[in-house]
């Protein structure tokens, strides 16, 4: 039963025009537009739908504020979609559109959909990296880029009340795989039909960077390399958009380069590149939260830069321990036995 990635992110926003301007500056391709909505499509076939927050077609959700109101996950075949639906229909309402898309809610109230997704292969050709004594790029300069043009939606992040309970739903009902556990902060996971390090991160809504209630946090859009991140970051700054809380840098978890921008949709939009890729041979790890957050970043918040960070990481060879059934089961220090 292969879910292959994010097929669509459906946003509910206050100002459709401003959100269209943001995503066009961000580098997405506008496909459709009217007074109350807009549709962007990326090279892989994934979509960003922008709708007014008052649109009655938006589903109910536990999430507050504006931002992603529904995530549509892509499934590789009709047969696999129907098998997932049969399991979901045993204990929840599932609504089906004429095009075959199904809609439902998780146990924690997130609005999700499933749709057959003919995901297109995206090919990049990043430049070789030179280092002293290791000239991988001889007599040749790097490509010159002027704009970031994301081709894929890599992951989405939500701040939730109980990230362990929500993780269990995705693991047990949708076959998501555990990637990493960031102590007290949240859980990273990937779809069973994807090799991205993670397609979903569930964040404790009480941690720094979250408001204390369930909310959309950010979405990651994949680009080729650090240069595309850099030119995209510069272009967004010239257009007057504000960097996100962490600016740009590289996470230790997933090894991923990043650059965040505050978005008028609500939450943030992230350029991402050079992340780890995983398969089912990967052994998930448990991380000290701040140690996993950064190798370096341009804007270290005070709650990071003045802290003596413990270098803690260990393998979870058996996955999340069975006795950790919800966030309420975690000890005060967030560590698991």
Order of alpha helices (4+ residues) and beta strands (2+ residues): beta-alpha-beta-beta-beta-beta-alpha-beta-beta-beta-beta-alpha-beta-beta-beta-beta-alpha-beta-beta-beta-beta-alpha-beta-alpha-beta
